[in-house]
Every structure is written in structure tokens, then in C-alpha cells.
Amino acid sequence: MCRDGDLCRAVAEMARGLIDADLGSGLFKKRIARSGAGKRVGYRVLVANRKGGSWFFIEGYAKNEVADIQLTSIRLIQRQGLMLMAMSARELDEATGRGKLKEVDGDAET
């Protein structure tokens, strides 16, 4: 799987508007290049964004392992995104502290 630095760079790109797909409910899909191969055969990550604020890693997969996300999976992930958007700052801190949720800092691109 991609390294955290790759994920941080992807989020930094998304914060600048370079988004591959808007899945709704604050969820976005981004392609990440595989070392030596490029984005087309690389990784896909799904992240949630709290209305211009924090970004959270939801799911990631290699393109050669999953061709496309199924509609049922997108709907489930959208529900998760809606729940994430409804969480208070305290609930988010607790979830990240317990390792249930991973916040991605796009400002830390390395």
C-alpha cells in the first residue's frame, strides 16, 4: 500500500482542488501513483473532508486488486461519511485517539 507521505501529498492536492471524483456526502476518491508505474495502475484512496476542514482516510486499495468500487460499497461509505460529518470535535478526537479514524494532514506532505 502507499506510504503515509503519499497520502498526505494526495490530500494536499485535493485541498488545492485536484480531486479525481466527488462521491458525495463529503467523500472523495484520489489516485496515487505506484512507485515506478504512475497513477493509472497505482492506488485509489477514499477520504472524507469536513467542509473545508479536516481530511480523514476511509479506505484504500490497489487498482489491480479492485477494478471499480461497487455502488453498494459507495452507498455504505457515503453513510459512514455522513456519520463522520455529524461527529463533534470531541467525538472525532476520541475516535482518532483510539485508532478508529485516521486524520490526514495535507500540510505535512512528507
C-alpha positions in Angstrom: 0.0 0.0 0.0 1.1 3.6 -0.4 3.1 5.3 2.3 1.6 8.0 4.6 3.6 10.6 2.8 1.9 9.7 -0.5 -1.5 10.0 1.3 -0.5 13.4 2.7 0.5 14.6 -0.7 -2.7 13.4 -2.2 -4.7 15.2 0.4 -2.7 18.4 -0.2 -3.5 18.1 -3.9 -7.2 17.6 -3.1 -7.2 20.7 -0.8 -6.0 22.6 -3.9 -8.9 21.3 -5.9 -7.2 18.4 -7.7 -9.9 15.8 -7.0 -10.4 12.7 -9.1 -14.0 12.0 -8.1 -16.5 13.6 -5.7 -18.6 10.7 -4.4 -21.0 13.0 -2.4 -21.5 13.2 1.4 -18.0 14.8 1.8 -16.3 11.8 0.2 -13.6 12.0 -2.4 -11.6 9.5 -4.5 -8.0 10.2 -5.4 -5.5 8.2 -7.5 -2.0 7.8 -6.1 0.9 6.7 -8.3 2.6 3.3 -7.7 6.4 3.7 -7.5 7.8 3.5 -11.0 4.4 2.9 -12.6 2.2 6.0 -12.4 -1.3 6.7 -11.2 -3.2 4.6 -13.8 -2.0 1.3 -12.2 -1.4 2.7 -8.8 -3.6 3.0 -5.7 -7.0 4.5 -5.0 -7.9 6.2 -1.7 -11.2 7.3 -0.4 -11.1 10.2 2.0 -13.7 12.4 3.7 -13.5 16.1 4.2 -15.3 18.0 6.9 -16.5 21.1 4.9 -13.1 22.5 4.1 -11.6 21.4 7.4 -10.0 18.1 8.4 -9.5 15.2 6.0 -9.9 11.6 7.1 -8.7 8.4 5.4 -11.6 6.0 4.8 -10.3 3.2 2.5 -7.5 2.4 0.1 -6.8 -0.3 -2.4 -4.5 -1.2 -5.3 -6.1 -0.7 -8.7 -5.0 -4.2 -9.8 -6.9 -5.7 -6.8 -10.2 -3.8 -7.2 -11.2 -2.6 -10.6 -14.1 -0.3 -9.5 -16.0 0.3 -6.3 -19.4 -1.3 -6.4 -22.4 1.0 -6.0 -23.4 -0.8 -2.7 -20.0 -0.1 -1.3 -20.2 3.6 -2.3 -23.5 3.9 -0.5 -22.2 2.3 2.6 -19.1 4.6 2.6 -21.4 7.6 2.0 -23.3 6.7 5.1 -20.0 6.5 7.0 -19.1 9.9 5.6 -22.4 11.4 6.8 -21.8 9.9 10.3 -18.3 11.4 10.3 -19.7 14.8 9.3 -22.1 14.7 12.2 -19.5 13.9 14.8 -18.5 16.6 17.2 -14.9 17.7 17.6 -14.7 15.7 20.9 -16.0 12.6 19.2 -13.5 13.0 16.4 -10.6 13.4 18.9 -11.8 10.2 20.7 -12.1 8.2 17.5 -8.6 9.3 16.3 -7.1 8.7 19.7 -8.5 5.1 19.8 -7.2 4.4 16.2 -10.7 4.1 14.8 -10.2 7.0 12.5 -7.1 8.4 10.8 -6.8 12.1 10.2 -4.6 13.1 7.3 -2.6 16.3 7.4 -2.2 17.6 3.9 0.1 20.3 5.2 2.6 17.5 6.2 3.5 16.4 2.6 6.5 14.4 3.6 
